[in-house]
Amino acid sequence: MLSYDAQAHVSDLAINLGGGFDASDFLVKVVGQPLETSDFVLA
């Protein structure tokens, strides 16, 4: 799951390797304005 807070300029990328939706195995937090907007798919 990828979320972005435009006011705080914070992106959260939650990765769940177990397949359940109750908790994330990894959470990556990126702070700062994006330089470019793009669409992508994680498979």
Secondary structure, DSSP 4 states (H G I P E B T S, - for coil): -EEEETTTTEEEEEE-SSS-SS--SEEEEEES--SS-------
